[in-house]
Amino acid sequence: MNVVVLQGRLSRPPQIRALPSGDRLVAYEVTVPRPGQRADTVPVVWPDAPARAAELDTGEVVVVTGRVRRRFFSAAGGTASRTEVVAGAVVPARHTRRAERAVATARAALGSGGSPGPG
């Protein structure tokens, strides 16, 4: 089962990319604190994100639900990889009800054996 729930701060502005397929992808970096340790910075991509996805500001606390993906690509004459979260939802934490619904959807995916968000 591949289900992720993160809460952290956006550490840079969202980056919007147009894919060759014509789809739109929004990329974030979410910094997740770990008390007593260095924070983790997690790359997050949101395929087919709604327009409001690009309106989030650096420093905004967000709740992210989705799945972990490792992708491989050619780089500098070799093969490189990147591990990232593919988001099904990115919700400002201040929108408590929307964030709770996103987490409930992720929790339901655990019970059904499925994965939240896009496949």
C-alpha positions, 0 to 999 in steps of 0.5 A: 500500500502506498499512501502518504500524508504530510504536513509542512511549510512550502519552502519555495514558490510553486513551479508550474510546468506544461508537460508535452502531453498538454497536462499541467504539473505543479511542483512544490518543496514541503519542509516537514519539521522533525523535533530535535532533528533537521527538517526533511524537505520533500519534493511534491508534484501535483499532476492536473492540479486546479488553478488555485494550486499555483496561488499558495505562497512560500511559508504556507503550511499545507497538508499533502496526501498522495503516494510516493514515487521513484522515477528514473531518467537520463542525466549527465551521461547516466541514469539518475533517480528522484523520489517524490510525492505525487499529490492527490490533494494539497490543502492549506492547513488553515482550511481545516475541513478541507484538510480533514477531508483529504486525510479521511480520503487517504485513510479510506484508501488504506482500508480499501487497499487503494492509493489516493489521488491520480494513478 
